[in-house]
Amino acid sequence: MTTAQNRALPDQAEARADTAARSAPRSEEPPIDDTTGSYALEERGSLRRVAGLGTELTDVTEVEYRQLRLERVVLVGVWTEGTAVDAQRSLVELAALAETAGSEVLEALVQRRDKPDPATYVGSGKANEIRDIVADTGADTVVFDGELTPGQLNQLEKVLKVKVVDRTALILDIFAQHATSREGKAQVELAQMQYMLPRLRGWGESLSRQAGGRVAGGGGIGTRGPGETKIETDRRRIRSRVSKLRREIAGMATARATQRSSRDRNAVPSVAIAGYTNAGKSSLLNQLTDAGVLVQDALFATLDPTVRRAETAEGREYTLTDTVGFVRHLPHQLVDAFRSTLEEVAAADLLLHIVDGSDPDPLGQINAVRVVLNEIDAAAVPELIVVNKVDAMTEEDVLLLRQALPGALWVSARTGEGIGALREVIAGRLPHPEVDVDVLVPYDRGDLVARVHRDGEVLTEDHEAEGTRLSARVDAGLAAALAVFTAPVA
């Protein structure tokens, strides 16, 4: 095989065209409405210059600003298993991640190996070839489609003479850009610290801290000599920061658990929305609840969970929770840091697993999401597969996917197709109260009648002279409150 064949992607021209098509804006943009999500999107997409501070630029959008500071990157992947199409899809997704992080992709390369090289990931010969490509293209960063060990990272930077970033660091950077809440920022910082700790590099003894003598403020005899090196100091500070972040996140998790227990006491069923990144989870939440959360055609646009109340056609309340999107090979540091947030999924009564039907590999998305669900102990939650973006699918793709997913629902969050059927299925899949009651509630206790309508299932309702006769299914707590109003047998 020639050097050019080793360097080139299979059907590289098609891969670049596919990347450009996926990153291009859609011709039909949804109307901008006055919601929280619209304001957040406008804020994320704009960058204002402060007037009167010695600059000639008065108003620069984020895209224009990025043209001044964008990193020019070369993507490198190692194809160890699967087909050439799988390797191509993985690099296309890596290109989308790099563009989301604010980079300009110049070149994409893939190498066929049985396993990554333990020293340089791609082997010394290929590393030298990549160095020549970096010099020819003028790139300043190389992004590898995998997680590099500290040794591989060090060796590659010595050979390539530019910054080297792996897939994990790239995803962490995107999370750092999109985190807005205090909890989200703390979780991202914790994941970054855990990733950074084993990858610190210092200058050894040349940066050691000397305790010194009495003149230098030292402790005298027994304290002089080499002290902490710079890298040891950095490691100590990172460990201290990690401990502090864990305590802060644990406190936030306690508040979240308190909110969940309050909903449990009120017998409010919970439905969690999970799925691959950019599958349309936030758009679906807006369709079901008019939540008005941020919707953007970008990877990991949503990091902070959003909980909204919704009602069935019978008036029964339940909660819908929008969660962070998953991705193939999601860094374990992120899963660990976001565990308190992802507990919303594990504690749900029903899981809406959203799948992007227009993606080239929707079944691969499903498998990647289920891997993360197993890690957070959410595999036992009842699952409902919802295929989104059917308006962007061909008839052939719909037929093939219907055979693979016979029990799935088919919707379009953009056009509203199938949303009514989804509401009905959610209402039918919610957990049902266990206690049957037949009560005659006086008219002055309308609060109990309202609770039965809100938290239970009303089978029959009649208005009599003495009060409201209800036949319903309720939870044990509400049944105890209604026990004194048991209706006499007719």
C-alpha positions as CSV (number, residue, x, y, z in Angstrom):
1,M,0.0,0.0,0.0
2,T,1.4,3.4,-0.9
3,T,2.0,6.3,1.5
4,A,-0.9,8.2,-0.1
5,Q,-3.2,5.3,0.5
6,N,-2.2,5.1,4.1
7,R,-2.8,8.8,4.5
8,A,-6.1,9.1,2.7
9,L,-9.5,8.3,4.1
10,P,-11.7,5.8,2.2
11,D,-13.7,7.9,-0.2
12,Q,-12.2,11.0,1.3
13,A,-13.9,13.4,-1.0
14,E,-17.3,11.9,-0.1
15,A,-16.4,12.2,3.6
16,R,-15.5,15.9,3.2
17,A,-18.7,16.5,1.3
18,D,-20.7,14.7,4.0
19,T,-19.0,16.8,6.7
20,A,-19.8,20.0,4.8
21,A,-23.4,19.0,4.2
22,R,-23.9,18.1,7.9
23,S,-22.4,21.4,9.1
24,A,-24.2,23.6,6.6
25,P,-27.2,25.5,8.0
26,R,-30.6,24.3,7.0
27,S,-32.5,26.2,4.5
28,E,-35.7,26.3,6.6
29,E,-34.9,28.0,9.9
30,P,-37.6,27.8,12.7
31,P,-39.0,31.3,13.6
32,I,-37.4,33.0,16.5
33,D,-39.7,33.4,19.4
34,D,-39.4,35.3,22.6
35,T,-38.4,32.5,24.9
36,T,-35.6,31.7,27.2
37,G,-34.1,29.4,24.6
38,S,-34.1,32.1,22.0
39,Y,-32.3,34.6,24.2
40,A,-29.7,31.9,25.2
41,L,-29.1,31.1,21.6
42,E,-28.7,34.7,20.7
43,E,-26.3,35.2,23.6
44,R,-24.2,32.1,22.6
45,G,-24.0,33.2,19.0
46,S,-22.9,36.8,19.6
47,L,-19.9,38.6,21.0
48,R,-20.0,42.3,21.7
49,R,-17.1,44.7,21.9
50,V,-17.2,47.2,24.7
51,A,-17.3,50.7,23.3
52,G,-14.6,53.3,24.1
53,L,-11.8,50.8,25.0
54,G,-9.4,51.6,22.2
55,T,-10.8,49.2,19.5
56,E,-12.0,50.0,16.0
57,L,-14.3,47.0,16.0
58,T,-17.8,47.9,17.3
59,D,-19.8,44.7,16.9
60,V,-18.2,41.3,16.1
61,T,-20.2,38.0,16.0
62,E,-18.7,34.9,17.5
63,V,-18.2,33.4,14.0
64,E,-16.2,36.4,12.9
65,Y,-14.2,36.5,16.1
66,R,-13.4,32.8,15.7
67,Q,-11.9,33.5,12.2
68,L,-9.3,35.5,14.1
69,R,-8.5,32.9,16.7
70,L,-9.7,29.6,15.2
71,E,-7.4,26.6,15.5
72,R,-6.6,25.0,12.3
73,V,-6.7,21.2,12.9
74,V,-5.8,18.0,11.3
75,L,-7.8,14.9,12.3
76,V,-6.2,11.5,12.7
77,G,-7.9,8.2,13.3
78,V,-6.8,4.6,13.8
79,W,-9.0,2.0,12.2
80,T,-8.8,-1.1,14.3
81,E,-12.2,-2.8,13.9
82,G,-15.4,-2.6,11.9
83,T,-15.6,-1.5,8.3
84,A,-14.2,1.3,6.3
85,V,-17.6,3.0,6.4
86,D,-17.5,2.9,10.3
87,A,-14.0,4.5,10.3
88,Q,-15.3,7.2,8.0
89,R,-18.3,7.9,10.1
90,S,-16.2,8.2,13.2
91,L,-14.0,10.8,11.6
92,V,-17.0,12.7,10.3
93,E,-18.3,12.8,13.9
94,L,-14.9,14.0,15.1
95,A,-14.9,16.7,12.5
96,A,-18.3,17.9,13.8
97,L,-17.0,17.9,17.3
98,A,-13.9,19.9,16.2
99,E,-16.1,22.5,14.4
100,T,-18.4,22.7,17.4
101,A,-15.4,23.5,19.5
102,G,-14.5,26.3,17.1
103,S,-11.9,24.8,14.9
104,E,-11.3,24.7,11.2
105,V,-10.7,21.2,9.8
106,L,-8.0,21.1,7.2
107,E,-7.3,17.4,6.7
108,A,-8.5,14.0,7.9
109,L,-6.3,11.0,7.9
110,V,-6.9,7.3,8.9
111,Q,-4.6,4.4,9.4
112,R,-5.4,0.7,9.4
113,R,-3.8,-1.1,12.4
114,D,-4.6,-4.1,14.5
115,K,-4.2,-2.0,17.6
116,P,-2.8,1.5,18.4
117,D,0.9,1.8,18.8
118,P,1.7,2.1,22.5
119,A,4.4,4.8,22.0
120,T,3.0,7.2,19.4
121,Y,-0.6,5.7,18.7
122,V,0.1,5.7,15.0
123,G,3.7,4.4,14.8
124,S,6.9,6.4,14.4
125,G,6.8,6.4,10.6
126,K,3.2,7.6,10.4
127,A,3.9,10.2,13.0
128,N,6.7,11.7,10.8
129,E,4.3,11.7,7.8
130,I,1.7,13.5,9.9
131,R,4.4,16.1,10.8
132,D,5.0,16.8,7.1
133,I,1.3,17.2,6.5
134,V,1.0,19.6,9.4
135,A,3.8,21.6,8.0
136,D,2.3,21.7,4.5
137,T,-1.2,22.7,5.7
138,G,-0.1,25.2,8.3
139,A,-2.1,23.4,11.0
140,D,-1.5,24.3,14.6
141,T,-3.3,21.4,16.3
142,V,-3.7,17.7,15.6
143,V,-6.8,15.9,17.0
144,F,-6.7,12.1,17.5
145,D,-9.9,10.1,17.4
146,G,-9.3,8.2,20.6
147,E,-8.0,8.7,24.2
148,L,-4.2,9.1,24.3
149,T,-2.1,8.0,27.2
150,P,0.1,10.6,28.9
151,G,3.2,8.9,27.3
152,Q,1.6,9.0,23.8
153,L,0.6,12.6,24.2
154,N,4.2,13.6,25.2
155,Q,5.8,11.6,22.3
156,L,3.5,12.9,19.7
157,E,4.0,16.6,20.7
158,K,7.8,16.0,20.5
159,V,7.5,14.6,16.9
160,L,4.7,16.8,15.5
161,K,6.0,20.1,17.1
162,V,2.4,21.3,17.5
163,K,-0.4,20.9,20.1
164,V,-1.9,17.4,20.3
165,V,-5.4,16.9,21.5
166,D,-7.4,13.7,21.9
167,R,-11.1,13.0,21.6
168,T,-11.6,13.2,25.3
169,A,-10.0,16.7,25.7
170,L,-12.0,17.9,22.7
171,I,-15.4,16.9,24.2
172,L,-14.3,18.4,27.6
173,D,-13.6,21.7,25.8
174,I,-17.1,21.7,24.2
175,F,-18.6,21.0,27.6
176,A,-16.6,23.9,29.1
177,Q,-17.9,26.3,26.4
178,H,-21.6,25.3,26.8
179,A,-21.9,24.9,30.6
180,T,-24.0,27.8,32.1
181,S,-25.3,26.7,35.5
182,R,-23.2,26.6,38.6
183,E,-23.6,22.8,38.8
184,G,-22.8,22.3,35.2
185,K,-19.6,24.4,35.4
186,A,-18.5,22.5,38.5
187,Q,-19.1,19.1,36.9
188,V,-17.1,20.1,33.8
189,E,-14.2,21.5,35.9
190,L,-14.1,18.3,37.9
191,A,-13.9,16.2,34.7
192,Q,-11.2,18.4,33.3
193,M,-9.1,18.2,36.5
194,Q,-9.4,14.4,36.6
195,Y,-8.3,14.3,32.9
196,M,-5.4,16.7,33.5
197,L,-3.9,15.1,36.7
198,P,-2.1,12.2,35.1
199,R,-1.0,14.3,32.1
200,L,0.8,17.1,33.9
201,R,4.4,17.7,32.7
202,G,7.1,19.6,34.6
203,W,10.8,20.3,34.6
204,G,11.8,18.0,37.4
205,E,14.5,19.0,39.8
206,S,15.2,22.3,38.1
207,L,12.0,23.7,39.5
208,S,12.3,22.2,43.0
209,R,11.4,24.4,46.0
210,Q,14.3,24.7,48.4
211,A,13.4,25.1,52.0
212,G,16.6,27.2,52.6
213,G,18.2,28.3,55.8
214,R,17.1,30.8,58.4
215,V,17.9,33.7,56.2
216,A,15.6,32.3,53.5
217,G,12.8,31.9,56.0
218,G,13.3,28.2,56.4
219,G,13.0,26.0,59.4
220,G,16.8,25.5,60.0
221,I,18.5,22.2,60.6
222,G,16.7,19.2,59.2
223,T,14.6,21.2,56.8
224,R,17.1,22.2,54.1
225,G,17.3,20.4,50.8
226,P,15.1,19.7,47.8
227,G,11.5,20.5,48.5
228,E,8.4,20.0,46.3
229,T,9.0,20.1,42.6
230,K,6.7,22.3,40.5
231,I,4.8,19.3,39.1
232,E,4.3,18.0,42.7
233,T,2.9,21.3,43.7
234,D,0.5,21.3,40.7
235,R,-0.7,17.8,41.5
236,R,-1.3,18.7,45.1
237,R,-3.3,21.8,44.1
238,I,-5.4,19.8,41.6
239,R,-6.1,17.1,44.1
240,S,-7.2,19.8,46.6
241,R,-9.4,21.4,43.9
242,V,-10.9,18.0,43.0
243,S,-11.8,17.3,46.6
244,K,-13.5,20.7,46.9
245,L,-15.5,20.2,43.7
246,R,-16.7,16.8,44.8
247,R,-18.0,18.3,48.0
248,E,-19.8,21.1,46.1
249,I,-21.3,18.7,43.6
250,A,-22.4,16.4,46.5
251,G,-24.2,19.3,48.1
252,M,-26.0,20.1,44.8
253,A,-26.9,16.5,44.4
254,T,-28.5,16.6,47.8
255,A,-30.7,19.5,46.7
256,R,-31.6,17.6,43.6
257,A,-32.5,14.5,45.6
258,T,-34.7,16.6,47.8
259,Q,-36.6,17.9,44.8
260,R,-37.0,14.3,43.5
261,S,-38.3,13.1,46.9
262,S,-40.8,15.9,47.0
263,R,-42.1,14.8,43.6
264,D,-42.2,11.2,44.9
265,R,-44.2,12.2,48.0
266,N,-46.7,14.0,45.7
267,A,-46.9,10.9,43.5
268,V,-45.8,12.8,40.4
269,P,-44.5,10.4,37.8
270,S,-41.3,11.3,36.0
271,V,-40.3,10.9,32.4
272,A,-36.7,11.3,31.3
273,I,-35.6,12.3,27.8
274,A,-32.2,10.7,26.9
275,G,-30.4,10.0,23.6
276,Y,-27.5,10.8,21.4
277,T,-26.3,14.3,21.1
278,N,-28.1,16.5,18.6
279,A,-31.0,14.0,18.3
280,G,-33.6,16.6,19.0
281,K,-34.3,16.1,22.7
282,S,-34.7,19.7,23.6
283,S,-36.9,20.3,20.5
284,L,-39.1,17.4,21.7
285,L,-39.3,18.9,25.2
286,N,-40.5,22.2,23.7
287,Q,-43.2,20.4,21.7
288,L,-44.5,18.5,24.7
289,T,-44.4,21.3,27.3
290,D,-43.8,24.6,25.6
291,A,-40.7,24.9,27.7
292,G,-38.9,27.3,25.4
293,V,-35.4,25.8,26.2
294,L,-32.4,26.4,24.0
295,V,-32.5,24.5,20.6
296,Q,-29.4,24.5,18.4
297,D,-28.2,22.3,15.6
298,A,-24.9,21.6,17.3
299,L,-23.4,18.9,19.4
300,F,-23.9,19.1,23.2
301,A,-26.0,22.3,23.0
302,T,-27.7,21.1,26.2
303,L,-25.7,20.4,29.3
304,D,-27.9,21.5,32.2
305,P,-30.9,19.4,32.9
306,T,-34.3,21.0,32.5
307,V,-37.4,19.7,34.4
308,R,-40.9,20.8,33.2
309,R,-44.4,19.7,34.2
310,A,-46.8,18.2,31.7
311,E,-50.3,16.8,31.7
312,T,-52.0,13.9,30.1
313,A,-55.3,14.4,28.3
314,E,-57.1,13.3,31.5
315,G,-55.3,16.1,33.5
316,R,-52.8,13.8,35.3
317,E,-49.5,15.6,36.0
318,Y,-46.0,14.3,35.3
319,T,-42.6,15.7,34.9
320,L,-40.4,15.7,31.7
321,T,-36.6,16.0,32.2
322,D,-34.2,17.0,29.4
323,T,-30.7,15.6,30.0
324,V,-27.3,15.9,28.5
325,G,-26.7,14.1,25.2
326,F,-24.5,11.0,24.9
327,V,-21.9,10.2,22.3
328,R,-19.7,7.2,21.3
329,H,-16.8,6.7,23.7
330,L,-18.1,9.4,26.1
331,P,-15.2,10.1,28.5
332,H,-15.5,8.3,31.7
333,Q,-14.5,11.5,33.6
334,L,-17.7,13.1,32.3
335,V,-19.9,10.2,33.3
336,D,-18.4,10.3,36.8
337,A,-18.7,14.1,37.1
338,F,-22.3,14.2,35.7
339,R,-23.5,11.2,37.7
340,S,-25.6,13.4,40.0
341,T,-27.3,14.9,37.0
342,L,-27.7,11.6,35.2
343,E,-29.4,10.2,38.3
344,E,-32.5,11.9,37.0
345,V,-32.6,9.3,34.3
346,A,-32.0,6.3,36.7
347,A,-34.8,7.5,39.0
348,A,-37.4,8.1,36.2
349,D,-40.5,6.0,35.7
350,L,-40.2,6.1,31.9
351,L,-37.3,6.8,29.6
352,L,-37.9,8.4,26.2
353,H,-34.9,7.2,24.2
354,I,-34.7,9.8,21.3
355,V,-33.0,8.6,18.1
356,D,-32.0,10.7,15.1
357,G,-33.6,8.9,12.2
358,S,-31.7,11.0,9.7
359,D,-28.3,9.9,11.0
360,P,-26.4,7.4,8.8
361,D,-26.1,5.0,11.8
362,P,-29.1,5.3,14.1
363,L,-28.7,1.8,15.5
364,G,-25.1,2.7,16.4
365,Q,-26.5,5.7,18.3
366,I,-28.8,3.5,20.3
367,N,-26.0,1.1,21.3
368,A,-23.8,4.0,22.4
369,V,-26.6,5.5,24.5
370,R,-27.3,2.1,26.1
371,V,-23.7,1.7,27.1
372,V,-23.9,4.9,29.1
373,L,-27.2,3.9,30.6
374,N,-25.7,0.7,31.9
375,E,-22.9,2.8,33.5
376,I,-25.3,4.9,35.5
377,D,-27.5,1.9,36.5
378,A,-30.5,3.1,34.4
379,A,-30.8,0.0,32.2
380,A,-33.8,-1.2,34.3
381,V,-35.9,1.9,33.6
382,P,-38.8,1.1,31.1
383,E,-37.7,2.4,27.7
384,L,-39.7,3.9,24.8
385,I,-37.7,4.3,21.5
386,V,-38.8,7.6,19.8
387,V,-37.4,8.1,16.2
388,N,-37.1,11.8,15.6
389,K,-36.6,13.8,12.4
390,V,-38.7,11.6,10.2
391,D,-39.3,14.6,8.0
392,A,-35.6,14.4,7.0
393,M,-35.7,10.6,6.2
394,T,-36.3,8.8,2.9
395,E,-39.0,6.2,2.6
396,E,-36.3,3.5,2.2
397,D,-34.6,4.5,5.4
398,V,-38.0,4.5,7.3
399,L,-38.8,1.0,6.0
400,L,-35.4,-0.4,7.0
401,L,-35.5,1.2,10.5
402,R,-39.1,0.1,11.1
403,Q,-38.0,-3.5,10.7
404,A,-35.1,-3.0,13.2
405,L,-37.3,-1.0,15.7
406,P,-40.8,-2.6,15.6
407,G,-42.0,-0.9,18.8
408,A,-40.7,2.6,18.2
409,L,-42.7,5.8,17.7
410,W,-42.1,8.1,14.8
411,V,-42.2,11.8,15.3
412,S,-40.8,15.1,14.0
413,A,-40.2,17.7,16.7
414,R,-39.7,20.3,13.9
415,T,-43.1,19.8,12.2
416,G,-45.1,18.3,15.1
417,E,-45.8,15.1,13.2
418,G,-46.6,12.2,15.6
419,I,-46.5,14.4,18.8
420,G,-50.2,13.6,19.6
421,A,-49.6,9.9,19.4
422,L,-46.5,10.2,21.6
423,R,-48.6,12.0,24.3
424,E,-51.1,9.2,24.3
425,V,-48.4,6.5,24.6
426,I,-46.7,8.4,27.4
427,A,-50.0,8.6,29.3
428,G,-50.5,4.9,28.9
429,R,-47.0,4.0,30.0
430,L,-47.0,6.1,33.2
431,P,-47.2,4.1,36.4
432,H,-50.8,3.7,37.7
433,P,-51.9,4.2,41.3
434,E,-52.6,1.0,43.2
435,V,-55.5,1.7,45.5
436,D,-59.1,1.8,44.2
437,V,-61.4,4.1,46.2
438,D,-65.1,4.9,46.0
439,V,-65.8,8.0,48.1
440,L,-68.3,10.8,48.6
441,V,-66.4,14.0,49.2
442,P,-68.2,17.0,50.7
443,Y,-68.3,20.1,48.6
444,D,-66.2,22.0,51.1
445,R,-63.3,19.6,50.5
446,G,-62.8,20.5,46.9
447,D,-59.0,20.4,47.5
448,L,-59.2,16.6,47.8
449,V,-61.2,16.3,44.6
450,A,-58.5,18.4,42.9
451,R,-55.8,16.1,44.3
452,V,-57.6,13.1,42.9
453,H,-57.7,14.6,39.5
454,R,-54.1,15.7,39.6
455,D,-52.4,12.7,41.2
456,G,-54.8,9.8,40.5
457,E,-57.0,8.4,37.8
458,V,-60.7,9.3,38.0
459,L,-62.9,6.4,36.7
460,T,-66.3,8.0,37.4
461,E,-67.5,11.3,38.9
462,D,-71.0,12.3,39.9
463,H,-72.3,15.3,41.7
464,E,-74.9,14.5,44.4
465,A,-76.7,16.5,47.0
466,E,-74.2,15.6,49.7
467,G,-71.0,16.1,47.7
468,T,-68.9,14.7,44.8
469,R,-69.0,10.9,44.4
470,L,-65.7,9.6,42.9
471,S,-64.5,6.2,41.8
472,A,-60.8,6.5,41.2
473,R,-57.4,4.9,41.6
474,V,-55.0,6.8,43.9
475,D,-51.8,6.2,45.8
476,A,-51.7,5.0,49.4
477,G,-51.2,8.4,50.9
478,L,-54.1,10.0,49.2
479,A,-56.3,6.9,49.9
480,A,-55.6,7.4,53.6
481,A,-56.8,11.0,53.4
482,L,-60.0,9.9,51.6
483,A,-60.7,7.0,53.9
484,V,-63.1,9.1,56.1
485,F,-65.3,9.8,53.1
486,T,-65.9,6.3,52.0
487,A,-69.2,6.3,50.0
488,P,-72.1,4.2,51.4
489,V,-73.1,1.2,49.4
490,A,-76.1,2.0,47.2
